């Protein structure tokens, strides 16, 4: 017995599970990056970094035979980065951008058309501000570190 069916007689149904799965992933990713932005703001608020944190941070570059970073150099870098606003640019842009992504992911979960658009705007805010912060970190490193 052979059954023929007209493929055009099947009515398409909208996919509701795919966008909702992406919305959940977007939300959790936004929360994690928002916490990273809050950490950058806290780092920028510190006058002096704790000695244990400095030692842990400079351990990896010091494994390289060519470069030896001292705690004093790293503290000078931190001071220069803080004064240039690198921590503020990175922190504020991540917190603001990822807040927009989180709200947009809620809209995407509700299958609203503004949800993905708001998430894209939030991601753009985070990328632009994070890039400016990264350039300021690079300038601080160039001014205070050798090699």
Secondary structure, DSSP 8 states (H G I E B T S, - for coil): ------GGGS------HHHHHHHHHHHHHHHHHHHHHHHHHHHHH-SS--HHHHHHHHHHHHTSSS----HHHHHHHHHHHHHHTHHHHHHHHHHHHHHHHHHHHHHHHTT-HHHHHHHHHHHHHHHHHHHHHHHHHHHHHHHH---
